Amino acid sequence: MLAPATPGRRYLAVVATLRNDGTVPGRLRNELDVRGIPNKEFFGVWRFRDGSQIQNLGPGLEEQLVFAWTIPETALSFGDAVTVRVWKKKYTQLMVTYGGQEWIDSETEYGETVLTVAGRS
């Protein structure tokens, strides 16, 4: 169990295998974006194999991960379709005053897939 039940909410999770082919760690928050669900809240990312929470995926690593959100209890039913978007990201220099580099989502380039909601009732 990762979290307790919350009245009026349920958990929606997507299991995906991610591989970092780059040379810098990749942040996992907002790597996947569930579309069209009002009042969704990102809950976190966990390793599927052991349930440990993970924030970044290091260069050259591959993991099967669980991305989770809390959603209103009535937002989806089993058998409904949900759209998941994967943003194309660019690693770029930020403003000089802030320093450092950061992964930035493209506003126009992304992949999408439609999944069917399944699980335990």
C-alpha positions as CSV (number, residue, x, y, z in Angstrom):
1,M,0.0,0.0,0.0
2,L,1.4,3.4,-1.0
3,A,-1.3,5.6,0.5
4,P,-4.5,5.4,2.4
5,A,-8.0,5.8,0.9
6,T,-9.2,9.4,0.7
7,P,-13.0,10.0,0.8
8,G,-14.3,11.2,-2.5
9,R,-11.1,10.4,-4.4
10,R,-9.5,7.4,-6.0
11,Y,-6.0,6.7,-7.4
12,L,-5.3,6.5,-11.1
13,A,-2.0,4.9,-12.0
14,V,-0.1,4.3,-15.3
15,V,2.7,1.7,-15.4
16,A,5.3,2.5,-18.0
17,T,8.9,1.5,-18.7
18,L,11.2,4.6,-19.1
19,R,14.8,4.7,-20.3
20,N,17.1,7.7,-20.0
21,D,19.3,7.7,-23.1
22,G,20.8,11.0,-22.2
23,T,23.8,12.1,-20.3
24,V,22.1,13.9,-17.4
25,P,19.4,12.8,-14.9
26,G,15.8,13.2,-16.0
27,R,13.1,14.5,-13.7
28,L,10.1,12.2,-13.6
29,R,7.4,14.6,-12.3
30,N,5.1,15.6,-15.2
31,E,6.9,13.2,-17.5
32,L,3.4,11.7,-18.2
33,D,0.3,14.0,-18.3
34,V,-3.2,12.5,-17.9
35,R,-5.5,14.7,-20.0
36,G,-9.1,15.7,-19.7
37,I,-9.7,14.8,-16.0
38,P,-10.8,17.8,-13.9
39,N,-9.4,18.2,-10.4
40,K,-6.6,15.6,-10.9
41,E,-3.6,15.9,-8.6
42,F,-0.2,14.4,-9.3
43,F,0.6,12.0,-6.5
44,G,4.0,10.7,-7.4
45,V,6.2,8.1,-9.1
46,W,7.3,4.7,-7.7
47,R,9.5,1.9,-8.9
48,F,7.2,-1.0,-9.9
49,R,9.6,-3.7,-8.6
50,D,9.8,-2.6,-5.0
51,G,7.4,0.4,-4.4
52,S,10.1,2.8,-3.6
53,Q,9.5,6.4,-4.6
54,I,11.7,7.9,-7.3
55,Q,12.2,11.5,-8.4
56,N,14.8,11.2,-11.2
57,L,16.1,8.6,-13.6
58,G,19.8,8.6,-14.1
59,P,21.7,8.5,-17.4
60,G,21.7,5.1,-19.0
61,L,19.1,3.6,-16.6
62,E,15.8,1.9,-17.4
63,E,13.0,1.4,-14.9
64,Q,9.4,0.1,-14.9
65,L,7.6,2.9,-13.1
66,V,4.2,3.7,-11.7
67,F,2.9,7.3,-12.2
68,A,0.0,8.1,-9.9
69,W,-2.7,10.8,-9.6
70,T,-5.6,11.3,-7.3
71,I,-8.8,12.0,-9.2
72,P,-12.5,12.6,-8.1
73,E,-14.2,9.3,-7.4
74,T,-16.7,9.9,-10.2
75,A,-14.3,11.1,-12.8
76,L,-13.7,7.7,-14.5
77,S,-15.2,4.2,-14.4
78,F,-13.6,0.9,-15.4
79,G,-13.6,0.6,-19.2
80,D,-13.4,4.3,-19.8
81,A,-10.7,5.7,-22.0
82,V,-8.0,8.1,-20.7
83,T,-5.5,10.0,-22.8
84,V,-1.9,10.1,-21.6
85,R,0.5,12.7,-23.1
86,V,4.3,12.4,-23.1
87,W,6.0,15.8,-23.6
88,K,9.1,16.2,-25.8
89,K,11.6,17.9,-23.5
90,K,14.7,20.0,-24.2
91,Y,17.6,20.3,-21.7
92,T,18.6,24.0,-21.9
93,Q,20.3,26.8,-20.0
94,L,18.0,28.9,-17.9
95,M,18.3,32.7,-17.2
96,V,21.7,33.7,-16.0
97,T,20.3,35.2,-12.8
98,Y,18.9,31.8,-11.8
99,G,21.8,29.7,-13.0
100,G,21.8,26.0,-13.9
101,Q,20.1,24.0,-16.6
102,E,16.6,22.5,-16.7
103,W,14.4,20.2,-18.7
104,I,11.8,22.3,-20.5
105,D,8.6,20.9,-22.0
106,S,7.8,21.7,-25.7
107,E,4.5,23.5,-26.0
108,T,3.8,21.8,-29.4
109,E,5.6,18.5,-29.6
110,Y,4.4,15.4,-27.7
111,G,3.2,11.9,-28.1
112,E,-0.2,10.6,-27.0
113,T,-1.8,7.3,-26.3
114,V,-5.3,6.3,-25.2
115,L,-5.5,3.7,-22.5
116,T,-8.5,1.8,-21.1
117,V,-9.1,2.1,-17.3
118,A,-8.8,-1.3,-15.6
119,G,-8.2,-2.5,-12.1
120,R,-9.8,-3.6,-8.9
121,S,-13.2,-2.2,-7.9
